[in-house]
Amino acid sequence: MIPSPMTLTEKVLARASGKTHVQPGDNVWVNVDVLMTHDVCGPGTIGVFKREFGKDAKVWDRNRVVIIPDHYIFTADSMSNRNVDILRDFVREQELPYFYDVIDDPSGHWKFDASQGQLQRQYGSRYTGVCHTTLPWKGHTRPGEVLFGTDSHTCMAGAFNQFATGIGNTDAGFILGTGKLLIKVPESMRFYLEGNLPPGVMAKDVILHVIGEIGFDGATYRAMQWEGPGVHGMSMDDRMTIANMAIEAGGKNGIFPCDQKTLDYVRERVEENGTKSAFEPAEIDRDQSFVYDRVFDLSKLEPTVACHPDPGNRKTAKELEHVTLDRAYIGSCTGGKTSDFLAFAEVVRGKTVKIDTFGVPATTKVVQELKDTLWGGQSVWQILESAGVRLTENASCAACLGGPVDTFGRLNKPMKCISATNRNFPGRMGNKESEVYLASPYTVAASALTGHITDPRTFIS
């Protein structure tokens, strides 16, 4: 008998649950390949694990747990600093190999030194920065696998042909003890991309356009599957940007097919980091069944902005040129990759920003790459600083989710900010009266130069 076709998400979940076939609505116990947690949810997850499995219990598989402090790190808030110490204690007790600590002393205590300021490096040799950008860099994302993380943007790893989604502390504590989780198989929606992105348009514009089409709840508990020639023309960074924001449409996960770009990226990084090298991609079946199936022509897209107060409130950048701004911000898992900063630098090079502009690289590797990449004898880091961008070496989530009041770039009073981040609900970046406009690095850069929302094609020929 020929097996019924399945979507990419159904295939990954079927394999992880030891079944030949699953369909939307099925409840299945899946075996987890990787569990990631960070400093905000890690202490709570550890608490659940110890309460339910015993204070001396061991995690189900020490090689499948990845712990990445990244959220409230470069702040003098003592409770935030203590969270990192709780993670370190647990890692030492469990002998976990994948802990990307802020400090090098395995028995030490983390304390942010506010007197040094926010711009200069305050971290040790193992610190990496944002969890979702660290996972692929350090070889923890592999095609065909299941990855859970205690963070809603864990769906970013779907760029690598994974079922990746965010979970709460209770589920994560259960996984720590058992390596399994009960999951309802989601329905799948297909977004078939054709054509190529025109000048001035980026992957961020693609996902903002799509969320504007379906609404910020349009994919609730559904898998967003991306296919088509337009996908294969995209870099892995582009795919990460799109998969990252599945949750902004309510999605359970986003997922991409595995192609040569995926394989090259993953193989290079698992080899570099000595992580597990065996994996089995999920291939696309013919005649898959979707609850939504639509073709999008990338060549017709324009620079797009999500307006206050949610990511589905879409307009084109040129429709919003009347909106004056107080601040521009580039950073986060979505908008703080090297390619995002290079796009931003392309626009501001040789010019000066008109409004306060903050730059927070997603990882310490991005910091290094911006310093090592030379354009006309100057590093990209220097080009950005010369343009008036306030850049920090302390890679982290920073103001993307507000944080304590001393967080770099946080909106501490009502203001209008254009940002390359992923979420703009009231209070997300700090003050509840602020308005956050989400846009691509190109659009954020152009707007930083003019002081109002600006179509970047003004500056890009």
PyMOL commands that set and color helices and strands:
alter all, ss='L'
color gray80, all
select helices_A, chain A and resi 8-16+42-53+62-64+78-94+114-116+131-137+152-160+169-178+203-214+229-232+236-249+260-273+298-300+317-320+332-335+338-348+364-372+380-386+398-401+441-450+456-458
alter helices_A, ss='H'
color red, helices_A
select strands_A, chain A and resi 27-31+34-37+65-67+146-149+163-166+180-184+187-194+222-227+253-255+292-297+304-306+314-316+327-331+356-360+374-375+378-379+390-391+416-419+435-438
alter strands_A, ss='S'
color yellow, strands_A
deselect
rebuild
show_as cartoon
